[in-house]
Amino acid sequence: MNRVDFELVIDEVLDALPGWVVDRIDNLSVVVEEHPSRHQDPGGTGLLGLYEGVSLLDRGNDYFAAMPDTITVFRQSHLALGLNDDELREEIRRTVLHEIGHHLGIDDDRLHEIGWA
């Protein structure tokens, strides 16, 4: 899947978010990178996505004028999974939802329960 198509899948996932999620998202950027940096994935595990920022649950009254939180989705890590087109689209969807869940302050156990992991 080329980069344009990969980004279009992410756009589709974001466009399909339920209203309660969209209403809560605050100061968030979603970007695509080809590979994680060594800092982002020090063990070289093939990281699919990463949330970097302060979750909504952890923001206090002093949270203002901050740089946007960032969700990074790593294209080559997804492609390395060797999935067919439908499976790849589903994995991209799951990655984006998982990282948005972290932005909302949802832990991994709960993300698994609701099918976002």
NORURCOR-V161576 format. One record per backbone hydrogen bond with DSSP energy under -0.5 kcal/mol. CO is the residue of the C=O (numbers start at 0). NH is the residue of the N-H. If there is no record, write none. Layout:
CO|NH ; CO|NH
//
This chain:
1|5 ; 2|6 ; 3|7 ; 4|8 ; 5|9 ; 6|10 ; 7|11 ; 8|12 ; 9|13 ; 10|14 ; 11|15 ; 13|16 ; 17|20 ; 17|21 ; 18|22 ; 19|23 ; 20|23 ; 20|24 ; 26|68 ; 28|70 ; 30|72 ; 32|74 ; 33|75 ; 33|76 ; 36|40 ; 40|43 ; 47|73 ; 49|51 ; 49|71 ; 51|69 ; 52|54 ; 54|57 ; 54|58 ; 55|58 ; 59|62 ; 61|63 ; 68|28 ; 69|51 ; 69|71 ; 70|30 ; 71|49 ; 72|32 ; 72|74 ; 73|77 ; 74|78 ; 75|79 ; 77|80 ; 78|81 ; 83|87 ; 84|88 ; 85|89 ; 86|90 ; 87|91 ; 88|92 ; 89|93 ; 90|94 ; 91|95 ; 92|96 ; 93|97 ; 94|98 ; 95|99 ; 96|100 ; 97|101 ; 98|102 ; 99|103 ; 100|104 ; 100|105 ; 101|104 ; 102|55 ; 106|110 ; 107|111 ; 108|112 ; 109|113 ; 110|115 ; 110|116 ; 111|114
//
